[in-house]
Amino acid sequence: MITVHHLNNSRSQRVLWLLEELGLPYEIKHYQRDAKTSLAPPELRKVHPLGKSPVITDGGLTVAESGAILEYLVDRYGQGRLKPTGEQDLLHYRYFMHFAEGSAMPPLVMKLVFNKVKRAPMPFFVKPIAKGIADKVLASFVQPNIDRQLAFMEGELAARPWFAGAEFSAADVQMSFPVEAAAARGGMDAYPKLRDFLARIQARPAYKQALERGGPYSLMS
């Protein structure tokens, strides 16, 4: 039996969704973030040394990292589903399986961190300095990178219906997290294709079933 070690408001929601798309039986072990730090609880270190989510156990195997988990599940259990076979589509598939975390998420995480710095309690004489530094980094580096990433993703979806091609695939599951994070933290007014992508994935029965099983899900900063 596949066990998903599921942390609330985390990337492991994608794993639940993929399992629902594949129609695989699985069980969930729930973990809650620390209310003060938002970090994963130490119990997760018993599953994987880094103590992070997502991570799954499948028999005697432990698999961590979102992309690695999705690829493992599709390759082992997919029976040809959710993975394109055409050469060009397969290249798109592999690219976006890595792009999601390797390129798209880092500036979004930085935006989250610097916004928290701006809101963090600190001595009154330090706060203007900290806020000024955070604003400068956000304006000069973080937001331009996010804008460039979003424009790129918008263009990719203008070229084809899904990130890997004409058919929905695990690459779209992988890409859901950065697109949802961007929508929560920066808005999507200028990106109609990305808004449409979100509407289409969130309307899928498997997506809804994963939310029902995984619990409330929010990526607001």
C-alpha positions in Angstrom: 0.0 0.0 0.0 1.2 3.5 -0.9 1.4 5.8 2.1 1.5 9.6 1.5 3.1 11.4 4.4 1.0 14.5 3.9 1.8 18.0 5.3 -1.0 20.5 5.3 -0.6 23.4 2.7 2.3 21.7 1.0 3.5 20.2 -2.3 2.2 16.8 -1.2 -1.2 17.9 -2.3 0.0 17.2 -5.9 0.9 13.6 -4.9 -2.7 13.0 -3.7 -4.0 14.5 -6.9 -1.9 12.3 -9.1 -2.9 9.2 -7.1 -6.5 10.1 -7.7 -5.9 10.6 -11.4 -4.3 7.2 -11.6 -7.1 5.6 -9.5 -4.5 4.0 -7.1 -5.3 2.9 -3.6 -3.4 4.8 -0.9 -3.5 5.9 2.7 -2.6 9.3 4.2 -0.6 10.0 7.3 -1.3 13.6 8.2 1.2 16.0 9.6 0.5 19.6 10.7 2.9 22.6 10.4 4.0 24.3 13.5 1.6 27.2 14.1 4.4 29.7 14.9 7.1 28.7 12.4 5.1 27.1 9.7 7.7 24.3 9.6 7.1 20.6 9.3 7.0 18.7 12.6 10.0 16.6 13.6 8.0 13.4 13.2 8.6 13.6 9.5 12.4 13.0 10.1 11.5 9.4 11.0 10.3 8.9 7.4 13.1 10.8 5.6 16.2 12.4 7.1 15.3 15.9 5.8 12.0 15.8 7.5 10.2 17.5 4.6 7.0 16.8 2.6 6.2 15.3 0.2 7.4 11.8 0.8 5.8 8.5 0.2 6.5 4.9 1.3 5.6 2.1 -1.0 6.4 -1.3 0.5 10.0 -1.1 1.4 10.7 2.0 -0.7 10.8 5.6 0.4 10.6 8.3 -2.3 11.0 12.0 -1.6 10.8 15.2 -3.8 7.7 16.1 -5.7 9.0 15.4 -9.2 10.7 12.2 -8.3 7.5 10.9 -6.6 5.3 11.8 -9.6 7.7 10.2 -12.0 7.9 7.1 -9.9 4.2 6.7 -9.7 3.6 7.3 -13.4 6.4 5.0 -14.5 5.6 2.2 -12.0 1.8 2.3 -12.0 0.7 4.6 -14.9 0.5 1.9 -17.6 1.2 4.6 -20.2 -1.2 7.1 -18.7 -0.3 10.8 -17.9 3.0 10.7 -19.8 3.3 11.6 -23.5 5.1 9.4 -26.0 5.8 11.8 -28.9 9.4 13.1 -28.9 8.5 16.8 -28.7 5.8 16.3 -26.1 8.1 14.1 -24.0 10.7 16.8 -24.0 8.1 19.3 -22.8 7.1 16.8 -20.2 10.6 16.4 -18.8 11.3 20.1 -18.9 8.2 21.1 -16.9 8.7 18.3 -14.4 12.0 20.0 -13.5 11.1 23.6 -14.3 8.3 23.7 -11.6 10.7 23.4 -8.7 14.1 24.3 -10.3 13.0 27.7 -11.9 9.4 28.6 -11.1 9.3 28.1 -7.3 12.6 29.8 -6.0 11.5 33.5 -6.7 8.0 32.7 -5.4 9.6 31.4 -2.2 11.8 34.4 -2.0 8.7 36.7 -2.3 7.0 34.8 0.6 10.1 35.1 2.8 10.7 38.9 2.1 7.0 39.6 2.7 7.3 37.9 6.0 10.4 39.9 6.8 8.4 43.1 6.2 5.6 41.9 8.6 7.9 40.4 11.3 7.9 42.0 14.8 11.2 43.9 15.4 12.3 47.1 17.2 10.7 50.2 15.7 14.1 51.8 14.7 15.0 48.6 12.7 11.7 48.1 10.9 12.1 50.9 8.3 15.6 49.6 7.4 14.4 46.0 7.1 11.3 47.0 5.1 13.4 49.2 2.8 15.9 46.3 2.0 13.0 43.8 1.5 11.2 46.2 -0.8 14.3 46.9 -2.9 15.1 43.2 -3.3 11.5 42.4 -4.2 11.3 45.2 -6.8 14.7 44.8 -8.4 15.1 41.1 -8.4 12.3 38.9 -7.1 9.3 40.4 -8.9 11.0 40.8 -12.3 11.9 37.1 -12.1 8.4 36.1 -11.3 7.0 38.3 -14.1 9.4 36.7 -16.6 8.5 33.2 -15.4 4.8 33.9 -15.7 5.1 35.4 -19.1 7.0 32.3 -20.2 4.4 30.0 -18.8 1.6 32.0 -20.4 3.3 31.7 -23.8 3.7 28.0 -23.4 0.0 27.6 -22.8 -0.8 29.8 -25.7 1.1 27.4 -27.9 -0.7 24.2 -26.7 -3.5 23.2 -24.3 -1.4 21.7 -21.6 2.2 22.1 -20.5 3.4 18.9 -22.2 1.2 19.0 -25.3 -2.4 18.3 -26.4 -3.2 16.0 -23.5 -3.2 16.5 -19.7 -0.2 14.8 -18.1 1.7 14.5 -14.8 3.6 17.7 -15.9 0.4 19.6 -15.4 0.1 18.2 -11.9 3.7 19.2 -11.2 3.1 22.7 -12.6 0.0 23.2 -10.5 1.9 24.3 -7.4 3.9 27.2 -8.8 0.9 28.4 -10.8 -1.4 28.3 -7.7 1.4 29.9 -5.6 1.8 32.7 -8.1 -2.0 33.3 -8.2 -2.1 33.4 -4.4 0.9 35.7 -3.9 0.8 37.9 -6.9 -2.3 37.7 -9.0 -3.1 36.5 -12.5 -4.8 39.4 -14.1 -2.4 39.7 -16.9 -2.3 36.0 -17.7 -5.6 34.6 -19.1 -4.1 31.3 -20.2 -2.7 30.6 -16.7 -6.1 31.6 -15.2 -7.8 29.2 -17.6 -5.3 26.4 -16.7 -6.1 26.9 -13.0 -9.9 26.7 -13.7 -9.5 23.6 -15.8 -7.3 21.7 -13.3 -9.4 22.7 -10.3 -12.5 21.4 -12.1 -11.1 17.9 -12.5 -12.9 15.3 -10.3 -9.5 13.8 -9.2 -8.3 17.3 -8.1 -11.5 17.8 -6.0 -11.3 14.3 -4.5 -7.6 14.9 -3.5 -8.7 18.1 -1.7 -11.5 16.2 0.1 -9.0 13.5 1.3 -6.1 15.9 2.0 -8.0 18.6 3.8 -8.0 22.4 3.5 -5.4 23.8 1.2 -4.1 27.4 1.0 -1.0 29.0 -0.4 -1.7 32.5 0.7 1.5 34.3 1.9 
